[in-house]
């Protein structure tokens, strides 16, 4: 008796599509820099789901999809650190994190 039932690839694609579009809507609709950053992180996580799911179904004994997911996670961590540093500097300068209120790049 096999207790580990496999999740079909279609379910994983639907899940990653939903996560990607939730992140995309967060970037498009929200005007707060921090929520836009969270939307970008959701989109990157959707890509990671696709990497791992397709790797599992196409090449079950190889780990390329897992390594790509780790690389994307490392890039996302670096991107989040730089973005948060920029958001902190923007907040110090303009006292807001709204995209509409930040309209100049010079001091």
Backbone as CSV, one residue per row, in Angstrom:
resi,resn,N_x,N_y,N_z,CA_x,CA_y,CA_z,C_x,C_y,C_z
1,UNK,0.843,-1.185,0.000,0.000,0.000,0.000,0.882,1.239,0.000
2,UNK,0.721,2.061,-1.011,1.513,3.284,-1.167,0.773,4.436,-0.506
3,UNK,1.324,4.957,0.573,0.662,6.045,1.296,0.989,7.414,0.712
4,UNK,2.030,7.485,-0.095,2.400,8.767,-0.691,1.795,8.858,-2.081
5,UNK,0.639,9.455,-2.170,0.000,9.642,-3.465,0.615,10.850,-4.153
6,UNK,0.826,10.727,-5.434,1.427,11.824,-6.189,0.380,12.869,-6.532
7,UNK,0.766,14.106,-6.415,-0.113,15.202,-6.815,0.033,15.366,-8.322
8,UNK,-1.073,15.401,-9.063,-0.973,15.535,-10.520,-0.319,16.852,-10.928
9,UNK,0.348,16.822,-12.066,1.038,18.009,-12.569,0.060,19.147,-12.830
10,UNK,-1.147,18.814,-13.263,-2.148,19.855,-13.535,-2.453,20.676,-12.288
11,UNK,-2.514,20.022,-11.138,-2.788,20.730,-9.890,-1.652,21.691,-9.550
12,UNK,-0.437,21.247,-9.797,0.711,22.102,-9.496,0.755,23.307,-10.430
13,UNK,0.397,23.107,-11.688,0.368,24.221,-12.638,-0.725,25.209,-12.257
14,UNK,-1.883,24.692,-11.859,-2.976,25.583,-11.429,-2.565,26.356,-10.185
15,UNK,-1.932,25.679,-9.224,-1.473,26.359,-8.009,-0.464,27.450,-8.334
16,UNK,0.512,27.148,-9.166,1.526,28.156,-9.488,0.928,29.310,-10.293
17,UNK,-0.054,29.019,-11.130,-0.721,30.089,-11.882,-1.480,31.016,-10.947
18,UNK,-2.193,30.447,-9.995,-2.938,31.265,-9.031,-1.983,32.119,-8.206
19,UNK,-0.897,31.512,-7.714,0.076,32.260,-6.910,0.715,33.364,-7.739
20,UNK,1.041,33.064,-9.008,1.650,34.085,-9.868,0.709,35.259,-10.090
21,UNK,-0.559,34.978,-10.390,-1.480,36.071,-10.669,-1.884,36.839,-9.418
22,UNK,-1.880,36.198,-8.258,-2.092,36.940,-7.010,-0.926,37.915,-6.805
23,UNK,0.292,37.458,-7.059,1.447,38.346,-6.962,1.403,39.463,-7.995
24,UNK,0.992,39.137,-9.212,0.899,40.158,-10.262,-0.150,41.209,-9.920
25,UNK,-1.280,40.769,-9.384,-2.309,41.730,-8.970,-1.807,42.585,-7.810
26,UNK,-1.016,41.998,-6.923,-0.436,42.777,-5.830,0.506,43.851,-6.333
27,UNK,1.234,43.555,-7.400,2.148,44.550,-7.967,1.377,45.616,-8.730
28,UNK,0.366,45.214,-9.471,-0.360,46.167,-10.320,-1.327,47.029,-9.518
29,UNK,-2.082,46.432,-8.609,-3.154,47.165,-7.922,-2.633,47.996,-6.758
30,UNK,-1.781,47.416,-5.919,-1.340,48.114,-4.706,-0.311,49.179,-5.048
31,UNK,-0.331,50.286,-4.324,0.598,51.384,-4.570,1.589,51.528,-3.429
32,UNK,1.695,50.542,-2.566,2.634,50.561,-1.461,3.860,49.745,-1.869
33,UNK,5.046,50.275,-1.626,6.262,49.605,-2.069,6.458,48.247,-1.407
34,UNK,6.080,48.119,-0.161,6.281,46.851,0.546,5.327,45.786,0.013
35,UNK,4.086,46.138,-0.268,3.169,45.146,-0.831,3.551,44.792,-2.265
36,UNK,4.134,45.731,-2.981,4.628,45.417,-4.321,5.799,44.436,-4.239
37,UNK,6.657,44.612,-3.241,7.765,43.689,-3.033,7.248,42.293,-2.688
38,UNK,6.206,42.217,-1.866,5.622,40.912,-1.542,5.009,40.266,-2.778
39,UNK,4.423,41.063,-3.666,3.882,40.525,-4.908,4.972,39.945,-5.799
40,UNK,6.109,40.609,-5.864,7.235,40.087,-6.645,7.738,38.782,-6.042
41,UNK,7.780,38.711,-4.730,8.208,37.474,-4.071,7.220,36.339,-4.364
42,UNK,5.930,36.622,-4.399,4.946,35.598,-4.752,5.151,35.098,-6.178
43,UNK,5.449,36.008,-7.093,5.685,35.588,-8.470,6.924,34.703,-8.572
44,UNK,7.968,35.024,-7.825,9.163,34.183,-7.837,8.890,32.818,-7.220
45,UNK,8.045,32.765,-6.192,7.679,31.476,-5.608,6.852,30.630,-6.577
46,UNK,6.030,31.265,-7.391,5.285,30.523,-8.413,6.243,29.900,-9.427
47,UNK,7.277,30.622,-9.779,8.286,30.076,-10.684,8.982,28.879,-10.036
48,UNK,9.279,28.968,-8.749,9.910,27.851,-8.045,9.007,26.616,-8.026
49,UNK,7.721,26.820,-7.838,6.783,25.690,-7.879,6.844,25.013,-9.241
50,UNK,6.892,25.798,-10.299,6.980,25.225,-11.641,8.283,24.474,-11.848
51,UNK,9.394,25.048,-11.400,10.678,24.365,-11.547,10.647,22.989,-10.892
52,UNK,10.193,22.935,-9.661,10.206,21.678,-8.917,9.184,20.695,-9.486
53,UNK,7.999,21.180,-9.859,6.962,20.275,-10.376,7.384,19.667,-11.708
54,UNK,7.873,20.488,-12.629,8.284,19.951,-13.923,9.502,19.048,-13.788
55,UNK,10.405,19.376,-12.882,11.545,18.500,-12.659,11.081,17.141,-12.133
56,UNK,10.107,17.146,-11.238,9.620,15.892,-10.659,8.955,15.009,-11.712
57,UNK,8.214,15.616,-12.629,7.476,14.814,-13.600,8.279,14.493,-14.852
58,UNK,9.203,15.345,-15.252,9.975,15.078,-16.457,11.251,14.295,-16.183
59,UNK,11.955,14.654,-15.112,13.216,13.999,-14.764,13.195,13.653,-13.276
60,UNK,12.508,12.584,-12.890,12.317,12.319,-11.458,13.588,11.983,-10.687
61,UNK,14.635,11.527,-11.344,15.846,11.139,-10.625,16.964,12.164,-10.754
62,UNK,16.634,13.339,-11.259,17.628,14.407,-11.376,17.136,15.614,-10.602
63,UNK,18.048,16.500,-10.248,17.693,17.602,-9.342,17.890,18.986,-9.955
64,UNK,17.861,19.095,-11.267,18.091,20.405,-11.880,17.043,21.427,-11.460
65,UNK,15.779,21.022,-11.417,14.714,21.940,-11.020,14.882,22.430,-9.596
66,UNK,15.351,21.571,-8.723,15.580,21.958,-7.331,16.736,22.959,-7.241
67,UNK,17.777,22.736,-8.029,18.902,23.669,-8.008,18.509,25.025,-8.578
68,UNK,17.706,25.022,-9.652,17.218,26.295,-10.181,16.361,27.018,-9.148
69,UNK,15.547,26.271,-8.423,14.718,26.881,-7.378,15.589,27.484,-6.285
70,UNK,16.665,26.800,-5.907,17.582,27.362,-4.908,18.257,28.628,-5.414
71,UNK,18.628,28.650,-6.682,19.235,29.856,-7.252,18.237,31.000,-7.247
72,UNK,16.989,30.722,-7.613,15.954,31.767,-7.603,15.726,32.271,-6.183
73,UNK,15.762,31.372,-5.190,15.601,31.803,-3.798,16.746,32.704,-3.352
74,UNK,17.963,32.378,-3.763,19.109,33.217,-3.408,18.996,34.593,-4.060
75,UNK,18.594,34.620,-5.315,18.412,35.907,-6.006,17.272,36.691,-5.363
76,UNK,16.199,36.009,-4.969,15.070,36.689,-4.321,15.481,37.259,-2.975
77,UNK,16.321,36.556,-2.237,16.785,37.075,-0.943,17.635,38.321,-1.144
78,UNK,18.526,38.294,-2.124,19.351,39.476,-2.405,18.483,40.633,-2.889
79,UNK,17.515,40.336,-3.732,16.609,41.367,-4.238,15.794,41.970,-3.102
80,UNK,15.324,41.144,-2.178,14.537,41.651,-1.053,15.389,42.522,-0.139
81,UNK,16.626,42.127,0.105,17.499,42.933,0.968,17.772,44.297,0.349
82,UNK,18.057,44.326,-0.936,18.322,45.608,-1.612,17.053,46.446,-1.671
83,UNK,15.924,45.817,-1.964,14.670,46.572,-2.051,14.271,47.151,-0.703
84,UNK,14.455,46.394,0.364,14.108,46.920,1.693,15.032,48.063,2.069
85,UNK,16.308,47.973,1.712,17.221,49.087,1.965,16.782,50.331,1.199
86,UNK,16.375,50.151,-0.051,15.880,51.296,-0.832,14.590,51.857,-0.241
87,UNK,13.695,50.997,0.204,12.436,51.454,0.790,12.697,52.228,2.076
88,UNK,13.644,51.780,2.891,13.986,52.512,4.122,14.526,53.893,3.786
89,UNK,15.398,53.990,2.784,15.924,55.296,2.385,14.836,56.192,1.804
90,UNK,13.923,55.627,1.043,12.810,56.410,0.501,11.923,56.907,1.643
91,UNK,11.680,56.059,2.630,10.846,56.474,3.755,11.526,57.585,4.552
92,UNK,12.826,57.503,4.732,13.539,58.572,5.444,13.471,59.895,4.693
93,UNK,13.514,59.833,3.378,13.506,61.058,2.578,12.104,61.657,2.446
94,UNK,11.100,60.806,2.157,9.768,61.305,1.832,8.729,61.059,2.921
95,UNK,9.045,60.279,3.938,8.145,59.923,5.029,6.896,59.198,4.528
96,UNK,7.038,58.450,3.442,5.958,57.636,2.902,6.569,56.505,2.078
97,UNK,5.800,55.431,1.912,6.235,54.348,1.041,5.252,54.141,-0.108
98,UNK,4.452,55.147,-0.389,3.522,55.093,-1.505,4.245,55.443,-2.792
99,UNK,3.998,54.687,-3.825,4.673,54.910,-5.106,4.259,56.244,-5.708
100,UNK,3.026,56.652,-5.527,2.541,57.895,-6.119,3.178,59.132,-5.489
101,UNK,3.566,59.057,-4.221,4.138,60.211,-3.537,5.637,60.373,-3.777
102,UNK,6.282,59.333,-4.240,7.725,59.385,-4.499,7.889,59.737,-5.970
103,UNK,8.181,61.021,-6.225,8.226,61.464,-7.618,9.559,62.063,-8.037
104,UNK,10.530,62.078,-7.173,11.850,62.582,-7.567,12.940,61.699,-6.989
105,UNK,14.058,61.653,-7.671,15.133,60.765,-7.271,16.281,61.520,-6.572
106,UNK,16.292,62.839,-6.691,17.358,63.619,-6.065,16.922,64.108,-4.693
107,UNK,17.936,64.473,-3.877,17.645,65.069,-2.566,17.287,66.511,-2.722
